[in-house]
Amino acid sequence: MTETKIAVFQTKSVRKIIFQNEWWFSVVDVISALTNSNKPRVYWNAMKSRVKSDDGIELSTLCRQLKLKSSDNKLYLTDCANTEGIFRIIQSIPSPKAEPFKRWLAKVGYERVQEIDDPELSQKRARAIYQAKGYSDKWIEMRMRGIEIREQLTDEWQKHGVVRGREYEILTAEISRATFGITPSEYKKLKGLKHHNLRDHMTLLESLFSQLGEAATTEITKSEDPKGFFENKLTAKRGGRIAGEAREKLERETGNKVISNSNYLPKKLTK
């Protein structure tokens, strides 16, 4: 996630935040903008208990609680929905502002529709998001390469009988342990991260060795054709170890550790 941003719809402020590379909007702010209610939270709580969307889905299931900055400048967990979820929610709000609000939302959601027809737009959008967060062009280039390498690895895992989800997590942890000597969860703790993407907080060198471990695992998987979770687990360890030995050699040559406790969180969020 990144910092809370403010969008304005007909003089009404609507807080939004980037989560999983798309905009998520404060539901109570949307309700306030559409209804002029002075108690939008009460309005929303009543809606959640009595209304379902047109396709029978409970409104609360369309939301995630994300931390948004409030008027007291502090962060609070707030019900948020992405563009699709907000569209469903406002269908249940009788308001003459609903249609212009939908058009306003569509300007944000249109990018996602385009990406279905042109996947390159997804990469362009990801680049723009990282640029907006203040990452350097060199770091962004490395991150884009890392995403591609990761996708190649997970494609091979899928072909070789690894089950998406928990098994992916375990194999990823094996590569990380062999590459860096710690698992991703331990790595996040070192960097002071909680609900953040570890790869978005790696230095250039950390990212480079992470990519080497995954690329090596991909190549071994292609050449040896391991079957199922346990064979792929051994392959993951070997691939990670290739990167781990390279990291250790670099550290001996330079006298500097590759692993860093630095992250890219805004300073005010690390306090």
N, C-alpha and C positions, 0 to 999 in steps of 0.2 A: 504494500500500500504506500501511498505518497501523502502529501499534505492535503488538508481540506481546502477546496476551492469554492468560490461563490459564483453562481450563475444568476442572472437577473431575468425574471419573467414578469413583464408588466409591473415594474417597480418592486416586485416581491423577490427576496433573496432565497435561492435554493442551493443548499450546500451539496457538493458532490466530491467524490474522491475516486481515484483510479485504483481498482482492485482487479487482479487477474486480467490486466491489460484492457479494461473497459471501464466506462463511467458508471458509478453507482450513485444514486440520488437519495437524499434524506426524504423518507416518506412523509414525515410530519410537515416538512417544509413545502412539499408538493400539495398536501392537503390545505395548508394555510394559504397557498397561492391560489388554489381553486375555489375555496369556500369562504375565505376571509374570516374563518372561525378564530376566536380569541383563545380557544382551547383545542388546538389541533391534535394534541396527544389523546385527549378524551375522545375526540371524534374518531381517531384511528383505532383506539382500543375497542370502541363499540363496533366499528366496521369489522375488525378481526374476529369478533365473537359471533357475528350474525350473517356475514356476507361471504359468498363463494364467488370466484370468478366465473365467467361464462362457460368455461370448460370444466367446472366443478371442483377446481383446486382452491383450497383454503388460502386466503390472502397471506397469512403469516408464513406459509411455505415458500412464498415468492421472495422473501426477505433474508438478509443476513445482517447480523449486528456488527457494524464497523465503527471504529472510533473517529468521530467528527469533532471539530472544535466548536464549542458553544460560545455564547455571548460573554461568558466570564473568562474566555481565552483558555479554558481547560478542555481536555479531550474526554468525551463520554461515548460509551457504546450506544449506537443509534440504529434503529431499523432503517435499512437501506435496500433499494431494489435497483437492478440494472434497467436498461431501457425497455426491454421486453416486459419485465415485471411491473414497471410503472405504467405501461400501456394497459395491462390487465387491471391494475388497481383503479386507475382513473375511469375505467368503464363503469365502475360501481359508484362513482361520485356524480350526482346530478349538479351540473354546473355549466353555464353558458361559456365558460372559459376552457372547457375540456378540449374542444376541437383545435383552437389556436395553440393550446399547450401540447397537443399531440404533434402538431406541425413543428413546434419548437424542439420537441424531443427527437423527432425524425431526423433533424439535422445532425444529431449526435449518432443515432443508430444507423444512419445511411452508410457510414464507413464500414460497418460490420457486414452489411448486405453486399457491398462491393467486394469485400474480401473473399466471399464464397466463390465469386466468379473469377477473381484474380488474386491468388494466394500471395503474390509479391506485395500486394498492398498491406498485408498483415505485417510483413517485415518492415515496410516503410513506416507503418503506424507505430510499431514497437520502437524503431529508431527515434521517432519523434517524441515518444513518451520518455525514453531515456535521456534525450537531449533536454527535455523540459525539466527533468530531475537534476540536471547539471553534470551528467557524466561526460567525460571527454570523448572525442571522436575515436581515438585509439581504443579506449575501453569498450565503446559500443561495438566496434568492429570485432573485437575479441568475443564479446558476448553473443553476437549474431552467429559467429562461427561455432561457438559452444552449443547454441541451440540446435544447429544443423547436425553436429556430431552426436548430440544426445538423441535426436530423432533417429539417426541411423542405427544407434545401438538398440533403442527400444523396438525398432522394426525387426532387428535380428532376434531379439528375445522373443518377440511374438511368434516369429517363424519357428523358433526352436522350443516351443512348448512352455515358456514362462508365462505365468498368469499375471495380468496387469493388476497393479495395486500393491498389496503387501509383499509379494514376491519381488516386484520391481524395487521396492524400498530396501529389502534385505540385500539384494545384489548390488544396489547402489552403495549401501553401507560397506559392503565387502571391498568394493573398488576404492572407496574413500579411505578405509582403514589401511589398505595396502599402499595407497599413494601417500597419505599424510600421517598415518599412525593414529587417526581418530575418526570416529563416525560423523556423519553430517549433524546429528543432534549435539554431539560434543563440540563440534566446530561452531555451531550456532551459539552455544553457551559461551565459548571463548570470545566470540565477537559481540556478545551482549544482545543477541537477536532473539526474538520470540516468534511472532507470527509473520515472519519475513522469509523471502526466498534467499537461501544462502548464496546462490550463484550471483545474485544481484549485489552482493557485498564482498565479493572476492577481489583481491588486487589482480593486476595483469598476470603476475607470476603464478599466483594461486590458480587462476582460471586456466592458464596454459598447462599446468601439470594435471589439473582435473580433466581437461580435454584429452591429454595424452593417455591417461588411464582408461578413459572410455573408448577412445579410438583404438587403442591396443586390444581391448576386450572385444571390440567389434571385429577386428581382423582375425583374432584367434577363433572367434565363434564361426566366422565364415569358413575358415580353413579346416577346422576340426569337427564341425557339425555336432556340438553337444546336444543331448536330448533331455528336456525337462529341467526342473528347478535345480536339482542337486548337481548335475553335470555342469550346468551353467554357473553355479556358485563357485566351483573350482576354477572355471575359466575367468570369472570376474576377479578372483584373487590374483591369478597370474597376470591378467591385464593391468590391474592396479599396481602390482609389484614392479612391472617395467617402469611405470611412472615414478614409483617410490624410490627405486634405485637411482634414477636420473636426478630426482630431487635431492637425495642424500649426497650424491656426487657434487652437485652444484653448491650445496651448503658447505661441504668440505673445502671446495676451491675458493669460495668467497668469504667464508667465516660468518655468513649471515643466514638466518632462518627464513625459509620461504613462507611458512605459516605466520599469519599476522592476526592480531586482535582488532585491527582497524575495520571500520564499516562505513557505509555511506548514508547512515541515518542523519537527519538534521540534528544539530547539537541539542536543541530544546527537547527532542524526544529521547535523548539518551540519559537525561538527568533522572 
